């Protein structure tokens, strides 16, 4: 059976899944890779503000460029497999 995956724009409904994958990765290494999962914050509301700001190209710090972040999930599921 072929597995279906989808890219999801981060939103409020993924907070618990985000906390779970960040904790899982942190258990392996304190320097989480990919950087896209943390943006140097442990607060999901702040993470969403940063992700949305970068996607809109607003108030980007020097040396950074606008970017979009997506969560990789199995079709119809909320578990984050990567970003």
TAZIWO-V323866 format. One record per residue. N is the residue number from 0. RES is the residue in three letters. OMEGA is omega in degrees with one decimal (NA if undefined). NEAR is the number of other ideal C-beta (glycine too) atoms within 8 Angstrom. Layout:
n=N res=RES omega=OMEGA near=NEAR
n=N res=RES omega=OMEGA near=NEAR
This chain:
n=0 res=UNK omega=-178.4 near=2
n=1 res=UNK omega=178.9 near=3
n=2 res=UNK omega=179.4 near=5
n=3 res=UNK omega=178.0 near=7
n=4 res=UNK omega=177.9 near=9
n=5 res=UNK omega=174.9 near=8
n=6 res=UNK omega=-173.9 near=7
n=7 res=UNK omega=173.2 near=10
n=8 res=UNK omega=179.0 near=8
n=9 res=UNK omega=177.5 near=11
n=10 res=UNK omega=-176.1 near=7
n=11 res=UNK omega=-175.5 near=5
n=12 res=UNK omega=-177.6 near=5
n=13 res=UNK omega=-175.6 near=12
n=14 res=UNK omega=-177.6 near=8
n=15 res=UNK omega=177.9 near=6
n=16 res=UNK omega=177.2 near=11
n=17 res=UNK omega=178.4 near=14
n=18 res=UNK omega=-179.2 near=9
n=19 res=UNK omega=-178.1 near=10
n=20 res=UNK omega=176.8 near=10
n=21 res=UNK omega=178.7 near=12
n=22 res=UNK omega=179.1 near=8
n=23 res=UNK omega=179.6 near=8
n=24 res=UNK omega=179.7 near=11
n=25 res=UNK omega=177.5 near=9
n=26 res=UNK omega=179.5 near=5
n=27 res=UNK omega=-178.5 near=5
n=28 res=UNK omega=-179.8 near=7
n=29 res=UNK omega=179.5 near=4
n=30 res=UNK omega=-172.9 near=4
n=31 res=UNK omega=172.0 near=11
n=32 res=UNK omega=9.9 near=6
n=33 res=UNK omega=177.4 near=7
n=34 res=UNK omega=-177.8 near=7
n=35 res=UNK omega=-179.7 near=7
n=36 res=UNK omega=-175.4 near=10
n=37 res=UNK omega=-174.1 near=10
n=38 res=UNK omega=176.6 near=8
n=39 res=UNK omega=174.1 near=3
n=40 res=UNK omega=175.0 near=8
n=41 res=UNK omega=-179.0 near=4
n=42 res=UNK omega=-174.9 near=6
n=43 res=UNK omega=178.5 near=8
n=44 res=UNK omega=177.4 near=6
n=45 res=UNK omega=177.0 near=8
n=46 res=UNK omega=179.3 near=13
n=47 res=UNK omega=177.7 near=11
n=48 res=UNK omega=179.7 near=8
n=49 res=UNK omega=-179.7 near=10
n=50 res=UNK omega=-178.5 near=11
n=51 res=UNK omega=178.2 near=8
n=52 res=UNK omega=178.2 near=10
n=53 res=UNK omega=179.8 near=13
n=54 res=UNK omega=-179.9 near=10
n=55 res=UNK omega=-178.8 near=7
n=56 res=UNK omega=-177.5 near=6
n=57 res=UNK omega=172.6 near=5
n=58 res=UNK omega=180.0 near=4
n=59 res=UNK omega=179.4 near=9
n=60 res=UNK omega=177.2 near=5
n=61 res=UNK omega=179.1 near=3
n=62 res=UNK omega=178.6 near=3
n=63 res=UNK omega=179.1 near=7
n=64 res=UNK omega=175.1 near=4
n=65 res=UNK omega=-179.9 near=8
n=66 res=UNK omega=176.2 near=7
n=67 res=UNK omega=-179.9 near=7
n=68 res=UNK omega=175.5 near=11
n=69 res=UNK omega=171.7 near=9
n=70 res=UNK omega=174.4 near=15
n=71 res=UNK omega=-179.0 near=11
n=72 res=UNK omega=169.8 near=12
n=73 res=UNK omega=-178.0 near=10
n=74 res=UNK omega=177.3 near=7
n=75 res=UNK omega=-179.7 near=4
n=76 res=UNK omega=179.2 near=6
n=77 res=UNK omega=179.3 near=7
n=78 res=UNK omega=-179.5 near=8
n=79 res=UNK omega=178.5 near=13
n=80 res=UNK omega=-179.5 near=8
n=81 res=UNK omega=179.3 near=6
n=82 res=UNK omega=NA near=9
